[in-house]
Amino acid sequence: MKRIALFCTVMVIAAISHDLKSQNLTIGAGSGINFSDIHRVGTTGYWKPKPGPSAGLFVRWNMTPLLGLQTGLDYSTVYYEYHPYLLEEGPIIYPFYEPQLLPYPDFIMLPQIESTNHSFLTMPLELTLTIPSRPSLTLGAGMFYSIIMDQDRGDLYFTDDLSGNDHGYLFTVSVDYPVNERLSLFAGVRFVTGRKLMCEGRDYKHGYSDLMAGLSFGLGGDGAGVTEEGKGENPVNENISLTWFAGANLSWNSGNVNRDKYSVYAGPSAGFLADFRLGGSRTRFSTGLILERAGYSMRDSSNSYYLYDQPSAEVNTRISSDYVVIPALLDFHFGRDECLSISTGPWFAARLNSQCRGTAINTVSTSTSYRLREITVNDDITEVTRRNDFGWMTGAEVSLPERGMTRINLGVQFRQGIPEILNLDNAGIDESEKDVYVRNSVLTLRAGVTVPVYKTGR
């Protein structure tokens, strides 16, 4: 709480130190849907992501044309659903007789699924960065404090009293499309991760992601998109461009331990890149955010579901991690209208979560019996993977000019990780200077659109 209070104090002091007459205020309201993502779970069962409602109001204070301070009030109801793994199916024998259980008084089935629901009133505080393209892009990062207005803890897995509040971090990406000088439509995504334990008896923390859309209205300043000359639109900044893209990737494990036993994994990739021209040359510096799911597959005999070990069950699983990738690339353009480009440079990735999903078949045979058991694997293995990854990236792209300065892009990109991505201590593996058990390699095919960025006018 002390860190949150310090953060809030610094942000407010920085904001009020500017000349208020030169500021713009943007107010907005929206609603949408959230998907629960409880943090720090084990492997005795899995928490199924459940949808829930979200709505909120926000006020953004644009201290400069690019930097802003945003706060508001949000209301979200988050639903968690726990599915335990059972070694044996019921019925469970009861040691006593209950007449209400007729016509089967000797046993009942205990609950197999447990739900817990929480309603949050959240007050966020974020520092925002706005890229004035069309549509404009706003990135935000900050902290929040939540009051839990109502909650149903369930009876099976949360036996202690639940906390009545939460605090933590949040990250947002929002796209705004202007309807007129003041009014805009917006759509955004937000990632929320709590830092407080839900209760003392369980090592769980709140978390969810939400998708929201709504309307925003600008106050103060000269109005969105109006220049001093009154031409209705700011001039284009020819040295900066913004590219939105989406695609699919193939990833695999390029470690040096049992590499041939792993196979590829297919996942999604989407994000944006901002290109900055270096002087008057055809070389650009490119950076942005890429949301990507990468991993590998297993199909062999192992006593571990996410890493090959001693032969045991017949494992058929897919191991994946969600990453936020931040590249720092030099982009070399050539050809007519700079239609071809080659890029290369380092990248850094923050891991959001890791999952292991699939099936495992275990057989036990004796001289008098044969038993086959199929296990559904849906494990959260976030704690056995490292929080960060880094490496080198290279790619090539074809850019086709369309109307105005808009361009359509088709490209391919390969990124190679350098370090081990497993947390060997948490995985119970002895560290070795030579052995790398899991290393990321990702090949991405993508398509996108490049839109111009406008000068701010002040």
Secondary structure, DSSP 8 states (H G I E B T S, - for coil): -HHHHHHHHHHHHHHHTS-GGG-EEEEEEEEEEEEE--BS--SSEEEEE-EEEEEEEEEEEESSSSEEEEEEEEEEEEEEEEEE--SS---EE-SS--GGGTT-TTEE---S-EEEEEEEEEEEEEEEEEE-BSSEEEEEEEEEEEEEEEEE--SSS--S-B-SEEEEEEEEEEEEEESSSSEEEEEEEEEEEEEEEEETTEEEEEEEEEEEEEEEEEESTT-TT--TT--SS--EEEEEEEEEEEEEEEEEE--SSSGGGEE-EEEEEEEEEEEEE-TTSSEEEEEEEEEEEEEEEEEEEESSSSS--SS-EEEEEEEEEEEEEEEEEEEEEESGGG-EEEEEEEEEEEEEEEEEEEEEEEEEE-SS-EEEEEEEEEEE-GGGB-SEEEEEEEEEEEEEE-STT-EEEEEEEEEEE-S--B-HHHHT----SS-----EEEEEEEEEEEEEEE----
